[in-house]
Structures are given as C-alpha cells and as structure tokens.
Amino acid sequence: MFYIGIDWADQKYDIMMLDQAGTMLSKLFTIKKNQSDFERFSDRLSKLSPSAQQCKIGIETPHNVIVDFLIERDYPVFALFPGAMKSFRKRYRSSGARDDQFDAFVLADVLRTDTRCWCKVDFGSQLVREIRVLAQDHHTVVEQHTALSNRLRSTLKSYYPEYQQFFSDVACPSSLAFIQAYPDFQSARQLSRQQLRQFFKEQQLHHNKKVDNIYQTLQQQPVTVPATLVRTKQLKALSTVQQLLAVIATIEQYEQQLQQLLSQHPDSEIFLSYPGVGLITAARLLAFFGDNRDLYQNASELQALAGTCPVTEKSGNYKSVYYRTACNKFFRDVMGNLAFASLRQAKWTLAYYQHHRKRGKNHQHALRCLSNIHVRVLFAMWKNRTQYDENIFLAQRARMLI
C-alpha cells in the first residue's frame, strides 16, 4: 500500500509519497493546477502500482478539482477535517509550525498511521453529485437573498420609515414593484386610493384591507428626513431592489433544475415522504445522505457530520457536554430547517420540542435535539429504502423511549 499526501494551494499542489513503512519514495514534488500536470501526477501513481486501490490519497478538503480528477480514475481519496492538522503537526514538531512541504508529509504519514481519523470521499452517482452542487449553490444564493432583504429593510428605515408598515416582507414581489415605482414617501403620497388599488391589481395583489392601510399611512404627516438623505438612500434602495430581482430569478432557475433532477432519482420519494420535507429540503437531504449505502455504518456518523449531536467530555468525576462546532455547516442548516418545518407536520415533533423547552432548553437547542432524532429516523429509512410511516415510528419510539 502507498500513501500520498496532497497539500493544496490556489495555484499548486505539494505532494509526498510514502510506503507502508513510512519511507519517502521520492522527494516532495509540486504540480500546478492544470490538466497536463494532473496527467503527470497520474503517471507517477501508475508507476507506483498498476492498481489504483493500492494508493491511498489524503487531502484536507474533498472540494477540489484534483479530488474529482482522482476519483474519476478510481483512486481512493480521504479527507481530513482541517482543524485536526494543528494537533497532528505537534506530533512531528513540538512548535506546531507549518509549511506546505511539511504538511504534505504529515498528511501522508497520518493517513498511514491513523486511517480511522479520515473520511473516505464518496460523491455518489453522477446524478447525486449534480444535485449536491446545485443544492449547496442554491443555499448560498438564498443566503444572499436574505442579506439583501435585510439591507433593503435597513435602508428603507433610514429614509422611508413609514414603509415598514406597508409590507411585512419588503422583498416580496409586490413590495419590490412598489419601491421601483414609488421609491420615497412623497412620490407614493401622490397616489389616490383608486390608483393604489389599480397598481396592486396589476401586481395580482387582491387585498383591499392592505391597500387601505397603505393609503391611510400615506395620508399621515411623514417623519421629517433631510432631502439629501432621501436622495442618497433612495439610490441605494433601488440598487438593492435590482440585485434582489436578479437573485430571485436565479433562485427560480436553481429550483427548476433541482426539481428536474430530483424526479430522476429513486431515493427522492423516500425523503419527500418525511414530515416537513418539500422539494428543496428533499434535494438537500439527498445531497447529505448520497446514494452509497455502504458509506455510513450508523446514524451517529451523520449526526456528527451535521452537528446535531453534542460533544461530551469525561474525566474522573468531571463531565461536560457542549455544542458541536466541527461539522458541515450546510448540513447543519438543512437539519435545523427541517426540524422547524416539521413542527407543524407531525404531532410527535411538536411534543418532543415542547418537552425540551420545558426542561429549560432554548429554541435553537430544542430544535437541535429534534434534528438529532430526524437524522436517526431518516438514516433508517434511507438505509432500508422505505418511506415514512408514522405508525411504525411511534411503535419504535414507544419501545426505545427515544
């Protein structure tokens, strides 16, 4: 068996090769991030062994183009959580000092001696890989939408404080259209009640009470705001609206693509059958679990990956349980959002949540406890390829007292 450590940078990779005894097979060499150097690296691996399975390759992150290159050629690639490197360096240097060449050696040697600390990279089928990338990118764009919505709300408060009485969601389509047409109080105040109703009718908002409330607010004496502030902040608000419209269009494209891909995967029905799971959450869960049933042996691996289970420290009579920070933040969000959405979909989820609230846990802590249960149930469904059946779950819960 041969062990290869890859320390990556933006434009290059430093690579170290060791044998089973930890002997360096060659001096450290460097390749650039281009196809010709990747092929050169593949040739060197082939000279070590004609069998790709005899080469174990370690890198700090699975999200890198060289990882895709190696997996396509059937090389087993292992990822190490970056925070662990700090501890492993001290095994070789008491100072913990680092450099790229040294890290490449540490990665190779730790892979040789501490394989259990590594996670084998398995992206699953091509369909799952595409869904995973789309789901993660969709999540990023949704976060951008949230940030822009907060920026717009803050900007409007600074020069158009009355607007917060118009819409609870300033980023909804009707609100964005209204800001574009009437970006300040004085321009909106010129509208008659009939003109206001006609405007929202064109926006397909048939809510006369809301229109009347907006009209009444516009007839009141506005807060005095300097004209210079109105002009400058109005420009920022209109600019933010344009960005929001572009982001909203992008989100719709992502959701259409995810829906199309999700319909092609047989595991989609498993996740869609679960309480609180819609199209986007199902795609994210499929990205989380993948479709390789041999990758995870038990639910605890996924609970740690998603950060739903706590970390427990014990020493003598000392015991400490604390929040798990070392996890995949995307998957943590997925399970947290699912826990919240499920509260209205199944009675047992609300009862479990309220039980933990009564024990003194705050909202987020109670949701995290519920997320931990969701991972266990979803893992069993995924592993056995079965859809959700609440009667089976409640019977299991009664027996196991989860």
Residue pairs with C-beta under 8 A, 6 or more apart in sequence:
1 19
1 20
1 54
1 55
1 56
2 17
2 18
2 19
2 20
2 25
2 48
2 49
2 54
2 55
2 56
3 17
3 18
3 19
3 20
3 55
3 56
3 58
3 108
3 109
3 111
3 112
4 15
4 16
4 17
4 18
4 45
4 55
4 56
4 57
4 58
4 108
5 15
5 16
5 18
5 57
5 58
5 59
5 103
5 104
5 105
5 106
5 107
5 108
5 109
5 110
5 111
6 13
6 14
6 15
6 57
6 58
6 59
6 66
6 104
6 107
7 13
7 14
7 15
7 59
7 60
7 100
7 101
7 103
7 104
7 107
8 59
8 60
8 61
8 64
8 66
9 100
10 33
11 32
11 33
12 30
12 31
12 32
12 33
13 30
13 31
13 32
13 33
13 41
13 66
14 28
14 29
14 30
14 100
14 101
14 103
14 104
15 28
15 29
15 30
15 31
15 41
15 104
16 24
16 28
16 101
16 104
16 105
16 107
16 108
17 24
17 25
17 26
17 44
17 48
17 108
18 24
18 25
18 105
18 108
18 109
18 112
19 25
20 112
22 109
22 112
22 113
24 105
25 48
28 101
28 104
28 105
29 44
31 37
31 38
31 40
31 41
33 65
33 66
38 66
38 69
41 66
42 69
42 73
45 52
45 55
45 75
48 54
48 55
49 55
52 73
52 74
52 75
52 76
53 74
53 76
55 75
55 76
56 76
56 78
56 111
56 112
56 115
57 70
57 75
57 76
57 77
57 78
57 111
58 77
58 78
58 79
58 80
58 107
58 108
58 110
58 111
58 118
59 66
59 67
59 77
59 78
59 79
59 80
59 107
60 79
60 80
60 81
60 82
60 85
60 107
61 67
61 79
61 82
62 77
62 79
62 121
62 123
67 77
67 79
67 121
70 77
71 77
71 121
71 123
76 120
77 120
77 121
78 111
78 115
78 118
78 119
78 120
78 121
79 118
79 119
79 120
79 121
80 107
80 110
80 111
80 117
80 118
80 119
81 326
83 326
84 117
85 98
85 103
85 106
85 107
86 96
88 106
88 110
88 114
89 96
89 97
89 98
89 102
89 103
89 106
90 96
91 106
91 110
92 102
92 105
92 106
92 109
93 102
110 117
111 118
120 295
122 290
122 292
122 295
123 129
123 132
123 290
124 132
124 290
124 291
124 292
125 291
127 261
127 264
127 265
128 265
128 286
128 287
128 290
128 291
130 261
131 258
131 261
131 262
131 265
131 283
131 286
131 287
132 286
132 287
132 290
134 254
134 257
134 258
134 261
134 283
135 258
135 280
135 283
135 284
135 286
135 287
136 287
136 330
137 254
138 251
138 254
138 255
138 258
138 280
138 283
139 284
139 330
139 333
141 247
141 250
141 251
141 254
142 251
144 247
145 171
145 244
145 247
145 248
145 251
148 171
148 240
148 243
148 244
148 247
149 169
149 170
149 171
149 244
151 240
152 170
152 171
152 179
152 237
152 240
152 241
152 244
153 164
153 170
155 233
155 236
155 237
155 240
156 163
156 164
156 170
156 179
156 237
157 163
157 164
158 229
158 233
159 184
159 225
159 229
159 230
159 233
159 234
159 237
160 183
160 184
160 185
160 225
160 230
160 233
160 234
160 237
161 223
161 225
162 185
162 217
162 218
162 220
162 222
162 223
163 170
163 179
163 185
164 170
165 213
165 214
165 217
166 175
166 178
166 213
166 214
166 217
167 174
167 175
167 178
169 175
170 179
171 244
171 248
173 203
173 248
174 200
174 203
174 205
176 241
176 244
176 245
177 203
178 188
178 199
178 203
179 237
179 238
179 241
180 238
180 241
181 199
182 188
182 191
183 234
183 237
183 238
184 230
184 234
185 218
185 222
186 222
188 218
189 218
189 219
189 222
191 199
191 215
191 218
193 211
193 212
193 215
196 211
196 214
196 215
197 208
197 211
200 206
200 207
200 210
200 211
205 211
255 279
255 280
258 279
258 280
258 283
259 279
261 283
262 268
262 279
262 282
262 283
262 286
265 286
265 291
267 286
267 289
267 291
267 382
267 385
268 282
268 286
269 387
270 381
270 382
270 385
270 386
270 387
270 388
271 277
271 281
271 282
271 285
271 286
271 378
271 382
272 278
272 279
272 282
273 381
273 387
273 388
274 285
274 338
274 342
274 374
274 377
274 378
274 381
274 388
275 342
275 345
275 346
275 349
275 388
275 390
276 338
276 339
276 340
276 341
276 342
276 343
276 344
276 345
276 346
276 349
277 285
277 338
277 341
278 341
281 334
281 337
281 338
281 341
284 330
284 334
285 334
285 338
285 378
288 302
288 305
288 306
288 331
288 334
289 296
289 302
289 378
289 379
289 382
293 382
293 383
296 302
296 379
298 379
299 375
299 376
299 379
299 380
300 309
302 375
302 379
303 309
303 372
303 375
303 376
304 324
304 327
305 327
305 328
305 331
306 327
306 328
306 331
306 332
306 334
306 335
306 371
306 375
307 324
307 325
307 326
307 327
307 328
307 329
307 331
307 332
308 324
308 332
308 335
308 368
308 371
308 372
308 374
308 375
309 324
309 372
310 321
310 322
310 323
310 324
311 321
311 322
311 323
311 324
312 319
312 320
312 321
313 319
313 320
313 321
313 322
335 371
335 374
335 375
336 364
336 367
336 368
336 371
338 371
338 374
339 349
339 353
339 367
339 368
339 370
339 371
339 374
340 367
342 349
342 370
342 374
343 349
343 350
343 353
344 350
346 390
348 390
348 393
348 394
348 397
349 370
352 369
352 370
352 373
353 366
353 367
353 369
353 370
356 365
356 366
356 369
356 370
357 363
357 366
361 369
373 402
376 402
377 388
377 393
380 386
381 387
381 388
396 402
